[in-house]
Amino acid sequence: SGGKPKVPNMIKTLALQLGPDFMTDILEVETLDHARLALTLSYSWHFDLAMDADNPQKIFSVRDFTGDACKAIASKVRTTVAQETFEHFHKNSARIIRASVLGMDGG
């Protein structure tokens, strides 16, 4: 995937960088009181090969790592933002987004 927002099959590559690296995506969200917002989010990541040292080829089994990761994160963010009013989200957006992505208590 490439572009912002992410478009499937945009990038064809022969190499997979293990990171650290980052990716950016733009996603539309809607609050509980129906305010529509476009969020630009950037994610820092790296592959941790020590987690599966017996099968390092496993990281190549995912066809579109970037697209899959961005879709999964966007879904979590959209679900969380949909439960917040615009006012509350506006005041606490960073904490709410971190909580939805990292699973921490958003408060």
N, C-alpha and C positions, 0 to 999 in steps of 0.2 A: 504494500500500500504506500501511497505517497500523496503529496498535496495537503492542503488544509481547507476544508475537512478531508479526511482520508478517503482515497479512492482506491478500490481493490485493483490489483494487477497493474499498477502504474509503474512500478520499478521491477526490472528484471536484473538479477545479480548472480554472480558465480561464487561470491564470498559472503560469509556471515561474520560480521565483526562481533567480538565477545564483549565489547564495552570496556570501561564505562562509556556511555553515550547518552544521548537524550533524544526524545521525539516530542513533537508539538502537534496538537490537534485543536480544531474548533468545533464545538458542539452547541446545539441549541437545547436549552432547558426551559421548563415552565414551572413557576412556583405554585403553591397552593391557591393563591388568589389570582392565578392566570396571567401573571407577568411573564412575558417571553424574553429570554436573555440569550445572547451568544457569548459563550465562555471560550477563552483561549487558554488551554492548559498545556504545560510542558512537564514531561516525565523524565527523570534520570534513571538509568537502569544499567545492569551488567548481568551477564550469565555467570552463575556460580557453578562451575564444573565440579567442585568438590562434593556437591550434594549428590551426584550420581557418577562417581569416579569409575564404576564398573561398566558404564555404558555411555561414554562421551558422545557417541553418534546420535543420541536421543535428541539433542538440540536441533538436529536437522530434520526431525520428523514433522515439524510444524511448517506448513507451506508459507504462511503470511504472518510471521510473528508480530510485526508492527501493526497490521490491521486488526489481528485478533486481540492484541493487548489494548489498543485504543478503543475497540468496540466494548470490551469487557469493562474497562474503566469508565467509559462514557455511560454505560448502562447503570453502573453503581451511582455515579454522580447524578444522573437524571432522576433515579428513584429517590435519592435522598433530598434533592432540591424540591421535588414535587410535594414533599411533606412540610416544607417551610413557607412562611409568608415572605413576600418580597422584602418587607422591612427587616425581618429577622435575618434573612439570607444576606441582605446588603450589609448589615452590621457585622456579620460573623462568617462571611463567605469562605475565607481561608481555612478557618477551623472546621467548618461544615464539609468542605471538599476534602480536606486531609482525613477527616473521620470516615468519610464514605470510601475513600480509596485505601487507606491504611488500616481501617477497622478500629480506630481509636474512638473514645467517647467524644462526640461533637459538642455536647453541652447544650 
